[in-house]
Amino acid sequence: MPSSVDSRREPGVFHILRPKLLSARARFRTNSDRAPRGRNVVLGLTALVALGAAFVIAFRLVSYFKNVPEIGSLLAGKLLGVAFLAFMSILLLSNLVAALSTFFLAHDLDLLVAAPLDWGRFYLAKLGETVVHSSWMVALLSVPLLAAYMIVWDGGWMFPVVAISALVPLFVIPGVIGSAVTLLLVNIFPARRARDLLGLVTILAAGGLVLLLRLVQPEQLARPEGFASLVDFISVLRTPSHPLLPSEWASSMLMNWLTRIADPLPILLLWTTAGAFVVIGAALHRRLYVAGFAKAQEGRNEGVRSGPMGWIGRHSLGWLRVTTREFVLKDIRIFFRDSTQWSQLILLAVLIAVYLFNIRALPLFTGEQVPVFLVTLIAFLNQGLAGFVIAAVAARFVFPAISLEGRQLWLLRSSPLDPRAMLRSKYWVGMVPLIILALILTVTTNSILRASGFMMAVSVGTVLAYTLAVGGLALGTGTLYPQYDTENAAQIPTSFGGLIFMLLAIALLAAVIVLEAVPVTSYLRARQSRAEWSPSVFDVAAFVAAGACCIAATWIPIRLAAARLDELET
Amino acid sequence: MIRLRQVKKMYGNFAAVHGLDLHIRRGELFGLLGPNGAGKTTTMRMIAGIVAPSGGTVEVGGIDIFREPMRAKAMLGFIPDRPFVYDKLTGAEFLRFNAGLYGQEGPKVESLIDELLDLFELSRWKDELTESYSHGMRQKLIISGAFVHRPEVIVVDEPMVGLDPKSARLLKILFRRFVERGGTVLMSTHTLEIVEGFCDRVGIIRQGELAACGTMDELRQDAASAGAGLEELFLRLTGEHVEPDLDAIIG
């Protein structure tokens, strides 16, 4: 057998990552070539507006803090520390999930594991991939925040370099921790179970974080009057959240630079800790990866019973045609068996709890007589908030419905299933829980607000019509902008189509609110002058116009989606 | 039973299928052969109603599949080359869902599901999620899915990929029995041995056009290669009869 090669050179980290970089470049080029110019303009403008808004908020906040006498820099440092801590928490969670994909489930692993690759380079390449995957959005978000600090504190042209040297270790540390925890979990559970477990842990942790932040009420920090004395307040500000937290070192490093304090300790702590973590992570990888990867190839071998849900579904849906019924049952089963799907319900429950908690926390009924005007106004504006929540939930659960059929479309397209029947089934599977959620939100918040019968009726009617419309919009835009290749449903709403859906949903919400403001204002005027309210022609016309907007937003996208499905080729 | 008239499929400027005429009779087992990228899969997907032709007509049982898709598709069972199924459904649930798509349910369907799972030795895994199935098991599951609604026509793209020899043999017997009872099978494959001695007629497709069509004997006559094996015949008809310098590559 002749020698296969003349000389063998160990492939470096860059070589291992090269296919990813080339794929990313090809994807970018294909998108730029194929996507209509309008799409790029919309995406670019939306990103600019979002980043610009974040910058304006950060700038105003940091300017305000800087101008607070004596404690300005302390407050600004605290804010940066809190922001970095939030970043680190998010990164820890996203690295946990990303590491499972990059180290254990990615399609390129068979090729890489079979190749004579140095384990250390393999680890560094995969760690790099995990960190980039998990951190790019946080990195993007930190740009407006740090730009605000740079401008307000006059950080100078070197500030971006200092900021990058603080952020890199701050991103690497959670990457190493996330990868190591995933490695340990995969060694204990098979990868598929570990993915379920990780999904659940992530959602629970995220939900817990939101709830904690809400209950701790960080806004109290900005209200010194809540503390017993100024000394107490300042001492809270001076104390770091925890002296061993890398987020604290990063914020100290940046604040030292901005306030011209020469202290090399934070940067040393950051970089040495990150280096030490990478070494420990690599050692763990060397010891446990091979066994973990072998386990990750194992499937789940336990029977699944349809359980009471199957029986209830089969009997309560007996009135449906067999095709529709089987389709609905299939969607329900898949939803409740996929932890990446149902676990989002926990997060949703937490968000609703926070929402209701916030409404309850409004200082409205503290003993004094509250004007009807104020209650009605808040109840009316609450419709907008509830509508926004409904739109976000529809984006997460209804928008991906058609995309999730992606790989199985061969089956649906080759069967005599009418695409309209499929759309109807998808629509109602999403709509029933969404309507229940909308009604709970509206009725509960209006009851808490002690809104009048008129406002309750307007709110319930509006939220019902809006929910039906948002469902149509979500399903329609989800069909027109599908993501058939994405396996994770949670990623689908973050696509261009998801953005278009949210923009349309918000535009519809704004139209409905503006139109309904006409009759609500006339109702309020009548109440203030203690007269009986009888709707004018304009009031009725405004309600009719709002209803017409909702009907159009329900009907048109579904019609377009049906036409698109008729033409669909897979 | 399947008739294609001047079928064309364009992807931008590229013609994947170009003026294809094909007639497959009821009770016939027809094999479609061709080199990679010849347009076989596109043709199969057009017959299954998944991909719309840019020109021409596709009829199944005398019904245009794009004018009356519901009626035409009700007669058809399609087996794709890649066995994508719903990961979070069990094998039995997948087959039940499949039957439901064709409007079928009830005790007869349930017993057919059990029989099919038993036939392909999947009964042990019937209540397990398909995410734990091997490639071959998934392939067997979608083959069962194509039969679960008792179709008149089976369109199958690369049927033997991923199957063990026992299952491959079983599938051949199943297809043969199916055509003997009046069913029609159109299969595309790369495995020449399957086509030879198994299919009633063979079509060879090259660059989106039908290069040759007939029984094995007719093809041999066409290519003036009496006694030649199918491989030789295939290479001649597709113009791929080239021997590269393998020694230089292997070294």
HADDOCK unambig.tbl for C-alpha pairs under 7 A between the chains (distance, minus, plus):
assign (segid A and resid 2 and name CA) (segid B and resid 251 and name CA) 6.70 0.50 0.50
assign (segid A and resid 299 and name CA) (segid B and resid 132 and name CA) 4.81 0.50 0.50
assign (segid A and resid 300 and name CA) (segid B and resid 132 and name CA) 5.61 0.50 0.50
assign (segid A and resid 301 and name CA) (segid B and resid 132 and name CA) 6.69 0.50 0.50
assign (segid A and resid 302 and name CA) (segid B and resid 128 and name CA) 6.27 0.50 0.50
assign (segid A and resid 303 and name CA) (segid B and resid 127 and name CA) 5.17 0.50 0.50
assign (segid A and resid 303 and name CA) (segid B and resid 128 and name CA) 4.61 0.50 0.50
assign (segid A and resid 304 and name CA) (segid B and resid 127 and name CA) 5.37 0.50 0.50
assign (segid A and resid 304 and name CA) (segid B and resid 128 and name CA) 5.45 0.50 0.50
assign (segid A and resid 304 and name CA) (segid B and resid 129 and name CA) 6.83 0.50 0.50
assign (segid A and resid 305 and name CA) (segid B and resid 127 and name CA) 6.73 0.50 0.50
assign (segid A and resid 322 and name CA) (segid B and resid 100 and name CA) 5.71 0.50 0.50
assign (segid A and resid 322 and name CA) (segid B and resid 103 and name CA) 5.61 0.50 0.50
assign (segid A and resid 323 and name CA) (segid B and resid 100 and name CA) 4.79 0.50 0.50
assign (segid A and resid 323 and name CA) (segid B and resid 101 and name CA) 4.93 0.50 0.50
assign (segid A and resid 323 and name CA) (segid B and resid 102 and name CA) 6.90 0.50 0.50
assign (segid A and resid 323 and name CA) (segid B and resid 103 and name CA) 5.29 0.50 0.50
assign (segid A and resid 326 and name CA) (segid B and resid 97 and name CA) 5.49 0.50 0.50
assign (segid A and resid 326 and name CA) (segid B and resid 100 and name CA) 5.74 0.50 0.50
assign (segid A and resid 334 and name CA) (segid B and resid 88 and name CA) 5.34 0.50 0.50
assign (segid A and resid 334 and name CA) (segid B and resid 89 and name CA) 6.69 0.50 0.50
assign (segid A and resid 337 and name CA) (segid B and resid 88 and name CA) 6.21 0.50 0.50
assign (segid A and resid 338 and name CA) (segid B and resid 88 and name CA) 6.92 0.50 0.50
assign (segid A and resid 407 and name CA) (segid B and resid 84 and name CA) 5.92 0.50 0.50
assign (segid A and resid 408 and name CA) (segid B and resid 84 and name CA) 5.90 0.50 0.50
assign (segid A and resid 408 and name CA) (segid B and resid 85 and name CA) 5.94 0.50 0.50
assign (segid A and resid 408 and name CA) (segid B and resid 86 and name CA) 6.95 0.50 0.50
assign (segid A and resid 410 and name CA) (segid B and resid 50 and name CA) 6.62 0.50 0.50
assign (segid A and resid 413 and name CA) (segid B and resid 49 and name CA) 6.72 0.50 0.50
assign (segid A and resid 413 and name CA) (segid B and resid 50 and name CA) 5.34 0.50 0.50
assign (segid A and resid 414 and name CA) (segid B and resid 48 and name CA) 5.26 0.50 0.50
assign (segid A and resid 414 and name CA) (segid B and resid 49 and name CA) 5.66 0.50 0.50
assign (segid A and resid 414 and name CA) (segid B and resid 50 and name CA) 5.83 0.50 0.50
assign (segid A and resid 414 and name CA) (segid B and resid 73 and name CA) 6.37 0.50 0.50
assign (segid A and resid 414 and name CA) (segid B and resid 78 and name CA) 6.58 0.50 0.50
assign (segid A and resid 415 and name CA) (segid B and resid 73 and name CA) 5.55 0.50 0.50
assign (segid A and resid 415 and name CA) (segid B and resid 74 and name CA) 6.68 0.50 0.50
assign (segid A and resid 415 and name CA) (segid B and resid 101 and name CA) 6.40 0.50 0.50
assign (segid A and resid 415 and name CA) (segid B and resid 102 and name CA) 6.66 0.50 0.50
assign (segid A and resid 416 and name CA) (segid B and resid 69 and name CA) 6.67 0.50 0.50
assign (segid A and resid 416 and name CA) (segid B and resid 70 and name CA) 4.35 0.50 0.50
assign (segid A and resid 416 and name CA) (segid B and resid 73 and name CA) 5.03 0.50 0.50
assign (segid A and resid 416 and name CA) (segid B and resid 74 and name CA) 5.43 0.50 0.50
assign (segid A and resid 416 and name CA) (segid B and resid 101 and name CA) 6.81 0.50 0.50
assign (segid A and resid 416 and name CA) (segid B and resid 102 and name CA) 6.16 0.50 0.50
assign (segid A and resid 417 and name CA) (segid B and resid 70 and name CA) 6.98 0.50 0.50
assign (segid A and resid 417 and name CA) (segid B and resid 101 and name CA) 5.86 0.50 0.50
assign (segid A and resid 569 and name CA) (segid B and resid 50 and name CA) 5.68 0.50 0.50
assign (segid A and resid 569 and name CA) (segid B and resid 51 and name CA) 4.78 0.50 0.50
assign (segid A and resid 569 and name CA) (segid B and resid 52 and name CA) 6.97 0.50 0.50
assign (segid A and resid 570 and name CA) (segid B and resid 50 and name CA) 6.46 0.50 0.50
assign (segid A and resid 570 and name CA) (segid B and resid 51 and name CA) 6.68 0.50 0.50
